[in-house]
Amino acid sequence: HELSNKGVNFMPNSKVIELKGDRFVEEIVMDNGKMIKFPKFEGVKQTGIVVFAIGMKPEISILDGTGIKAERDGILINEKMESNIEDVYAVGDCAQFYSGIDGKVLSGKLATNAVPMAKILGFNLLGQNRIYKGFYNGGATKVGQYFVGGTGFSERVAIQRGFDVICGYSEVTTKFPIMPTMKHKWMKLIVDKKTHKILGAQILSGEPVVARIDLITYAIQKKSTVEDLTELSYASQPHQSFYPAANLIVLAAEDVLKKINKES
């Protein structure tokens, strides 16, 4: 509803299979049979525009013939940002790296990855011996009145990468429910059913979510389990949190444990 209220026609679980038109696109055909038609106005040839946002690929053709190894997602580097050629380094969007969760190649074209990569390289050039442990892809944005954030793997990505997952859900308010300015907050927690390790999370809220996304990212970095999250010690205050009896993260973790215990 938030996207619709902003004039965005959101069509989940569908894809474009055909663009129809003479000199300009007039109709977009979806795989579910639905069509998006651009309105026609007398004397106007083009009334709409089609933009495909299908990911990012680094422009590294300048490296052709240099011997520097690269693959589809960028220059190949090790955990110290070193390429296969001595004294040649790469960080950020032009580099290919792997997930800190499963060690497999993962795209991570985010400033929150590029900055620590650059720091690792800078510190090492100054004589230190630091390593970069991989992408976790924590990020956040705002859509209308809602703040949205995610980290690690989504449920679908985790399954695609070979995990057997179990998910927990929670809902609280951003302040004590009796407070007139309180807003709702929801969380989804993704857990590896075999090891109980945290794989990812998403949060939707009427207030900023970055702090909690960062906390979950750190939990993933430290290989924390869902049992660890149930032991989280947290603060509570009427203007800043839900009641002391419950916490967004702990509730989601407890929901996962309840499902695990039910299956065993």
Secondary structure, 3 states (H helix, E strand, C coil): CHHHHCCCCCCCCCCEEEEECCCCCCEEEECCCCEEECCCECCECCCCCCCCCCCCCCCCHHHCCCCCCEECCEEECCCCCECCCCCCECCHHHEEEEECCCCCEECCCCHHHHHHHHHHHHHHHCCCCCCCCCECCCEEEEECCEEEEEEECCHHHHHHCCCCEEEEEEEEECCCCCCCCCCEEEEEEEEECCCCEEEEEEEEECCCCHHHHHHHHHHHHCCCEHHHHHCCCCCCCCCCCCCCCCCHHHHHHHHHHHHHHHHC
